[in-house]
Amino acid sequence: MQKNNMMTNFQIIDFTAKHDIHQKFIKSFKSLLDQNTCEDLDISNKNILIETENLDFELLDGDAIAFKSQIDQGGNKIGYYRLVFTINGELLDESLVIY
């Protein structure tokens, strides 16, 4: 994998598979829901879903990559969940944004 921000789609797919990003996404999101109340998360109920098969990605300065998934509640997009990883696959940051 290149150390610059010029990763190809193939390298993104390889990174995602090598570091099991889909599973990390699911595990992290579940943990967030389990550890917080609806009020903490600014949602009406915890019947929300994320789509991990088609994650959006963004290359960040400092050799990091962010993956983002829309949050769906009852067919409506209510926000997104984002994880930021180092190029070595270590989790740097997570964020939940509710519209």
C-alpha positions in Angstrom: 0.0 0.0 0.0 1.3 3.4 -0.9 2.0 5.8 1.9 0.7 8.8 0.0 -2.9 9.8 -0.5 -3.0 8.4 -4.1 -4.6 5.1 -3.3 -6.4 3.3 -6.1 -9.8 1.7 -5.8 -8.0 -1.7 -5.7 -5.9 -0.6 -2.8 -9.0 0.6 -0.9 -10.7 -2.8 -1.5 -7.5 -4.5 -0.4 -7.2 -2.3 2.7 -10.9 -3.0 3.6 -10.5 -6.7 3.3 -7.0 -6.9 5.0 -8.2 -5.0 8.0 -11.7 -6.4 8.1 -13.2 -2.9 8.0 -16.8 -4.1 7.5 -16.6 -6.2 10.8 -14.9 -3.4 12.7 -17.7 -1.0 11.5 -20.4 -3.3 12.7 -18.8 -4.1 16.0 -18.0 -0.4 16.7 -21.6 0.7 15.8 -23.1 -2.0 17.9 -20.9 -1.0 20.8 -21.9 2.7 20.4 -25.6 1.7 20.5 -25.1 -0.5 23.5 -23.2 2.0 25.5 -25.4 5.0 25.0 -29.0 5.9 25.4 -31.3 7.2 22.7 -31.1 10.6 24.3 -27.3 10.5 24.3 -27.3 9.7 20.6 -30.1 12.2 19.7 -32.3 9.4 18.2 -35.9 8.5 18.9 -35.1 4.7 19.1 -32.3 2.3 18.5 -34.0 0.6 15.5 -31.4 2.1 13.2 -29.3 0.4 10.5 -26.0 1.1 8.8 -24.9 -0.1 5.3 -21.4 -1.6 5.4 -21.2 -3.2 2.0 -20.9 0.1 0.1 -18.9 2.4 2.5 -17.9 5.8 1.3 -14.2 6.6 1.8 -12.1 9.6 2.0 -8.3 9.9 2.1 -7.2 12.2 4.8 -4.0 14.1 5.4 -1.5 12.4 7.7 -1.9 9.0 6.0 -5.4 8.2 7.4 -8.5 7.0 5.7 -12.1 7.6 6.7 -15.0 5.3 6.0 -18.6 6.5 6.2 -22.0 4.8 6.2 -25.4 6.4 6.1 -27.7 5.6 9.0 -31.2 4.5 8.1 -34.2 4.6 10.4 -37.5 3.4 8.9 -36.4 4.0 5.3 -35.2 7.6 6.1 -31.5 8.7 6.1 -31.1 10.3 9.5 -27.3 10.7 9.6 -24.0 8.9 9.2 -21.4 6.9 11.1 -17.8 7.5 10.3 -14.6 5.6 11.4 -11.1 6.9 10.7 -8.2 4.4 10.4 -4.4 4.7 10.1 -2.9 3.1 7.0 -1.9 0.3 9.3 -5.6 -0.4 10.1 -5.7 1.1 13.6 -8.8 2.9 14.6 -8.1 6.6 15.2 -11.5 8.2 15.6 -15.3 7.6 15.3 -18.1 10.0 14.9 -21.9 9.8 14.7 -23.8 12.6 13.0 -27.5 12.8 13.2 -29.2 15.4 10.9 
